[in-house]
Amino acid sequence: MTGYGRASAAFAGGTLTVQVSSVNRKSLDLTVKLPGEWESLESDIGERVRKAASRGKVHVDVEFTQAKASAGLAWNEAAVGEALDRLAALADQRRIPFEPTADLLWRVAASQGGQPEVPSADAARPQLESVLGEALRAFCAMRAKEGAALLADFSERLAVCRRLLESIAERAPAVAPAYRAVLQKRLREAGLELDVNDERVLREIALFADRSDISEEITRFRSHADQLAALLKSDDEIGRKADFILQEIGREANTIGSKANDLAISKGVIELKNELERIREQMANVE
């Protein structure tokens, strides 16, 4: 499922920002990007994310940005003094008059400023946990909204599958009589006038009726559909359970199609399998 959450807070003279995003994937693929000084916190971040998501390609981006107003003044006075002393010593060696000016002092200070230090991992941990929690809440809220839309789609498609199955069930009792009529017609066309109650005809019709009987498959299909409907309404994680139930429903649909030996039922099974495939493709991304 797709999702996005972002949160930020003031921290250590700068801003701490956490972004959590995900795209569809059957399993969980987690990546974390954070300042090098905070690499020891990656496992804690991963543990928090795994509690919120079990599927998807999830990326967590942690960024610490120093405030611009203070960044320009963050120089090291000891380093500036050392640099000036080295310049003075070099000038003396070369016998060059050395009289530091305010402009030179500024240039040296600016060159020694560098980047401000990032707070330690231990200092950052409490604030990072708080901001990460806020980002994850927004992330989960977005995924929940998408999940509600998917639930409505699943329920509608499952209802379509049920209607198709009932159409197949209504057609099933007519399959054996239709075969008997076709068999009698073929016998007549072949010049074999056999009585409809002839033992050989009755045996053939009985064998066909037994081979094409799909009552058990229809019963199991209905049972699996009821289980899936109940699962969709539950508060449990439905992804992997639904995958298994859909696999069983698909198996029953395949058996119905192979046993029915009837054009109308075969057409219904094709439509049924198309709907099941659409549900399965979407379900692969749901937790």
C-alpha positions in Angstrom: 0.0 0.0 0.0 1.1 3.5 -0.6 1.6 6.0 2.2 3.4 9.2 3.2 4.0 10.9 6.5 6.2 13.8 7.5 7.0 15.6 10.7 9.5 18.0 12.0 10.6 19.8 15.2 13.1 22.3 16.4 16.2 20.6 17.9 19.7 21.6 18.9 19.6 25.0 17.2 18.2 23.4 14.0 15.4 21.4 12.6 14.9 17.6 12.8 12.7 16.2 9.9 11.5 12.7 9.4 9.7 11.5 6.2 8.2 8.0 5.9 6.9 6.9 2.5 6.0 3.6 0.9 4.9 2.0 -2.4 3.3 -1.3 -3.1 5.3 -4.5 -2.5 4.3 -8.0 -1.4 6.8 -8.1 1.4 8.5 -5.4 3.6 11.5 -3.8 2.0 12.8 -1.1 4.5 15.5 1.4 3.8 16.6 4.1 6.3 18.6 7.3 5.5 20.0 9.3 8.4 23.1 11.4 9.4 26.2 9.3 9.7 26.5 10.2 13.4 23.1 8.6 14.1 23.7 5.2 12.4 23.4 3.4 15.7 19.7 4.4 15.8 18.8 2.6 12.5 17.8 -0.6 14.3 15.5 1.3 16.6 13.9 3.1 13.7 13.5 -0.2 11.8 11.7 -1.8 14.8 9.3 1.1 15.1 8.5 1.0 11.3 7.9 -2.8 11.4 5.3 -2.4 14.0 3.4 0.0 11.7 3.9 -1.8 8.4 4.4 -5.4 7.3 4.3 -4.9 3.5 5.5 -2.4 1.0 8.8 -0.7 0.0 9.2 1.7 2.9 11.8 4.5 3.0 12.5 6.5 6.1 14.5 9.8 5.6 15.9 11.5 8.7 17.4 14.9 8.2 19.0 17.4 10.6 19.3 21.0 9.3 21.2 23.6 11.2 19.5 27.0 11.4 21.0 29.4 8.8 21.3 32.3 11.2 23.7 30.4 13.5 25.6 28.5 10.8 27.6 31.5 9.7 28.9 32.2 13.2 29.8 28.6 14.1 33.6 28.9 13.9 36.3 27.5 16.2 38.1 30.4 17.9 41.1 28.2 18.8 41.4 27.1 15.2 41.2 30.7 14.0 44.0 31.8 16.4 46.2 28.8 15.4 45.7 29.8 11.7 46.7 33.4 12.4 49.8 32.2 14.3 50.8 30.0 11.4 50.4 32.8 9.0 52.5 35.1 11.1 55.2 32.4 11.4 55.2 31.9 7.6 55.4 35.6 7.0 58.4 35.9 9.4 60.2 33.0 7.6 59.7 34.8 4.3 60.6 38.2 5.9 57.2 39.6 4.9 55.6 42.3 7.0 52.5 40.8 8.7 49.9 43.1 10.1 46.5 41.3 10.5 43.5 43.4 9.5 39.8 43.0 10.3 39.2 41.7 6.8 41.9 39.1 7.1 40.5 38.0 10.5 37.0 37.6 9.0 38.4 35.6 6.1 40.3 33.3 8.4 37.4 32.9 10.7 35.0 32.1 7.8 37.5 29.5 6.4 37.7 27.8 9.8 34.0 27.8 10.4 33.0 24.6 8.6 29.8 22.8 9.3 28.3 22.9 12.7 28.5 19.6 14.7 25.5 17.2 14.6 24.3 16.3 18.1 25.3 12.8 19.3 23.0 9.8 18.7 22.2 9.6 22.4 21.2 13.3 22.6 19.1 12.9 19.4 17.3 9.7 20.4 14.3 11.1 22.4 13.5 13.9 19.9 13.9 11.5 17.0 11.6 9.0 18.5 9.0 11.7 19.0 9.2 13.1 15.5 9.3 9.6 14.0 6.1 8.6 15.9 4.3 11.7 14.5 5.4 10.9 10.9 4.3 7.3 11.3 0.9 8.3 12.5 0.4 10.4 9.4 1.8 7.6 7.3 -0.6 5.0 8.8 -3.5 7.4 8.5 -2.9 7.7 4.7 -2.6 3.9 4.4 -5.8 3.4 6.4 -7.6 5.7 4.0 -6.4 3.8 1.0 -7.3 0.6 2.8 -10.9 1.7 3.3 -11.2 2.4 -0.5 -9.7 -1.0 -1.2 -12.1 -2.7 1.2 -15.1 -1.2 -0.6 -13.6 -2.4 -3.9 -13.0 -5.9 -2.6 -16.5 -6.2 -1.2 -18.0 -5.1 -4.5 -16.0 -7.6 -6.5 -16.7 -10.4 -4.1 -20.4 -9.7 -4.5 -19.9 -10.0 -8.3 -18.2 -13.3 -7.8 -21.1 -14.5 -5.7 -23.6 -13.5 -8.3 -21.6 -15.3 -11.0 -21.4 -18.4 -8.8 -25.2 -18.4 -8.2 -25.8 -18.2 -12.0 -23.5 -21.2 -12.4 -25.4 -23.1 -9.6 -28.7 -22.4 -11.4 -27.4 -23.7 -14.6 -25.8 -26.8 -13.2 -29.0 -29.0 -12.8 -29.7 -28.5 -16.5 -26.3 -29.9 -17.7 -27.1 -33.6 -17.5 -30.6 -33.3 -19.2 -29.0 -31.3 -21.9 -26.3 -34.0 -22.4 -29.0 -36.7 -22.6 -30.8 -34.8 -25.3 -27.6 -34.3 -27.3 -26.8 -38.0 -26.8 -30.2 -39.1 -28.1 -29.9 -36.8 -31.1 -26.5 -38.2 -32.0 -27.7 -41.8 -31.7 -30.6 -41.0 -34.0 -28.3 -39.3 -36.5 -26.1 -42.4 -36.4 -29.1 -44.6 -37.1 -29.1 -46.2 -33.7 -32.6 -46.2 -32.4 -32.1 -46.9 -28.7 -34.8 -46.6 -26.1 -34.3 -43.7 -23.7 -34.5 -46.2 -20.9 -31.9 -48.5 -22.4 -29.4 -49.6 -19.8 -26.4 -48.4 -21.8 -27.9 -45.0 -22.4 -28.8 -44.6 -18.7 -25.3 -45.7 -17.7 -23.7 -43.2 -20.0 -25.9 -40.4 -18.7 -25.2 -41.4 -15.1 -21.5 -41.4 -15.7 -21.6 -38.0 -17.3 -23.8 -36.6 -14.5 -21.3 -37.9 -11.9 -18.3 -36.4 -13.8 -19.9 -33.1 -14.3 -21.4 -32.7 -10.8 -20.1 -29.5 -9.3 -22.3 -29.3 -6.2 -19.4 -29.9 -3.8 -17.2 -27.3 -5.5 -20.1 -24.8 -5.3 -20.6 -25.5 -1.6 -16.9 -25.0 -0.8 -16.8 -21.8 -3.0 -19.6 -20.3 -0.9 -17.9 -21.3 2.3 -14.6 -19.7 1.2 -16.4 -16.6 0.0 -18.1 -16.3 3.4 -14.7 -16.6 5.2 -13.2 -13.9 3.0 -16.2 -11.6 3.6 -15.8 -12.1 7.4 -12.1 -11.5 7.2 -12.6 -8.2 5.3 -14.9 -7.0 8.1 -12.5 -8.1 10.9 -9.8 -6.0 12.6 -7.1 -8.5 11.8 -4.3 -8.2 9.2 -6.0 -9.6 6.2 -3.3 -9.7 3.5 -1.8 -13.2 3.8 -4.9 -14.8 5.1 -6.9 -13.4 2.2 -4.2 -14.6 -0.2 -4.7 -18.2 1.1 -8.5 -18.0 0.8 -8.4 -16.6 -2.7 -6.1 -19.4 -3.7 -8.7 -21.9 -2.4 -11.5 -20.0 -4.2 -9.5 -20.1 -7.4 -8.9 -23.8 -7.1 -12.7 -24.4 -6.8 -13.3 -22.2 -9.8 -10.8 -24.1 -11.9 -12.4 -27.4 -10.9 -15.9 -26.1 -11.7 -14.7 -25.1 -15.2 -13.0 -28.4 -15.9 -15.9 -30.6 -14.7 -19.0 -28.7 -15.9 -18.6 -29.5 -19.6 -21.1 -26.8 -20.4 -20.6 -23.6 -22.5 -22.7 -21.3 -20.3 -20.9 -22.5 -17.2 -17.5 -22.1 -18.8 -18.3 -18.5 -19.8 -19.4 -17.8 -16.2 -16.2 -19.4 -14.8 -14.1 -17.2 -17.1 -15.8 -14.1 -15.8 -15.5 -15.4 -12.2 -11.7 -16.0 -12.6 -11.2 -12.6 -14.1 -12.8 -11.0 -11.0 -10.8 -13.2 -8.7 -7.5 -12.2 -10.4 -8.4 -8.5 -10.0 -9.0 -9.1 -6.3 -5.8 -11.1 -5.9 -3.7 -8.4 -7.6 -4.9 -5.8 -5.2 -4.8 -8.0 -2.2 -1.1 -8.7 -2.7 -0.4 -5.2 -1.4 -2.7 -5.2 1.6 -1.6 -6.0 5.1 
